[in-house]
Amino acid sequence: MVKLKHEKPYGEVSTAIFGVEQAAKVLHFHQSFPEYSVTPLVKLENLAKELGIKEIYVKDESYRFGLNAFKVLGGSYAIAREIGKRLHLAEYELNYATLVSPEVRKKLGELTFVTATDGNHGRGVAWTARRLGQRAVVFMPKGTAAERLENIRKLGADASITDVNYDDAVRMAQQYAKVHGSVVVQDTSWEDYNEIPQYIMQGYTTMGREILQQLKEYGDVKPTHVFLQAGVGAMAGAMAGFIADYYKEARPQIIIVEPNSADCLYRTALANNGKLQKVGGDLHSIMAGLCCGEPCSLGWQQLAAYADYFVSMPDKAAALGMRVLGNPLPGDAAIISGESGAAGVGLLAAVLREKQLQELAANLKLNLNSVALCISTEGATDIENYRRIMWEGAWSWND
């Protein structure tokens, strides 16, 4: 387990594009879908007592739109904004009823949205494209679970597993779009490609708006620590910006969690030279959704200003989080969380349970007054691997 305290001062970057007012508009859009419902924010009272902190709250995104992950929030909003731009529709005019209306479909024709994904993002893009009468093409990195591929194909997308890693699959998607005149819907940014990634990141702030309301319902709870897992850093950056916008100088500590085989954000923070750091190779980790070797520059801008710690952690910490959530203490609710989804809780549990990590717990100021907020970003999206971990004890902490 490797951690880095990030020393950059607060307030260097505007939070407005991911702030509370913008998030309200995004939430209004998502609420227009028939499938919309607020995902649970679960209070794990007995786990908090067991670990020696005040409270733990976990946002369970396995219920999102019936797709078992949060990613559809970004893809759906980005696709809607792209359609709106082509038809000269204002943001307030974008809603499900308008987008599926015969008039809009006639004016728009058929578009093809192309993306690269380990599974959850591509599934969200494919679902949205089908709901809006459009096409989707999805490229997946080598090693992708067959279940994730089939879940995307079931939504009518042209999906395939490539023989390259995630970042190279992104380049394949770019090339396909260039040749075929398609629209790339990717949650990472590069030169001259920032608008759609920004829309995707804004889509994720629906979680933030829901969480704020749910914390108020629990008694106006204020977290002291927020754990955000990161792949390219799009979700983490959007949520960090949202949190900073809402809490201002009183914001909680923000801890960014990555697999140690794909810790591009940790390395970027460590280098501290203004340049994004990349991780190459196969990027193998059970946290498939976080196996990204090249940071999103828009995400990094927010994280550089507002993240307090970056942690590079082993797979066994994520597996621990899965077991802790799926096998709760009496009185706590069970949460079915996948490998990437359980990363934040896994780090929290490991730091507070293991003697060799006591120094890290002290550095993070985790104590009896701490209120931790985590997001379980996905459910069990690879059942075979989920059972290996939960039933057979794979990636045990003590191995």
Disulfide bonds with the S-S distance in Angstrom:
none
